[in-house]
Amino acid sequence: MSSKFQRTIEDFSCAHCGFFVPGDGFTNHCPKCLWSRHVDNYPGDRANDCLGLMEPTGLELEKGQYVIVHECQKCRARKRVKARNEDDIRKFLQSML
């Protein structure tokens, strides 16, 4: 079975907080506020035309690693993505209190 992941390297400015995010082909959300944009059907394909903002709505712990749960503010789709080392998880957790 082949993976549908496509590595797309592109920099972006966060549509939620404005932070400049240098892309590395695996980056899909802002490390400062954890928000994302609904642009993919499968990771990296840029084939979804929704373009809604993806709000981080939760964190899950899976095999010792955080997974960010996003919900699209436009179409309400939910996606899960692995957190990265540079993500400000503590800031997100504080905002949930």
Stockholm file with secondary structure:
# STOCKHOLM 1.0

chainA/1-97         MSSKFQRTIEDFSCAHCGFFVPGDGFTNHCPKCLWSRHVDNYPGDRANDCLGLMEPTGLELEKGQYVIVHECQKCRARKRVKARNEDDIRKFLQSML
#=GR chainA/1-97 SS CCCCCCCCCCCEECTTTCCEECCCSSCCBCTTTCCEECCCSSTTCCCCCCCCEEEEEEEEEETTEEEEEEEETTTCCEEEEECCTTSCHHHHHHHTC
#=GC SS_cons        CCCCCCCCCCCEECTTTCCEECCCSSCCBCTTTCCEECCCSSTTCCCCCCCCEEEEEEEEEETTEEEEEEEETTTCCEEEEECCTTSCHHHHHHHTC
//
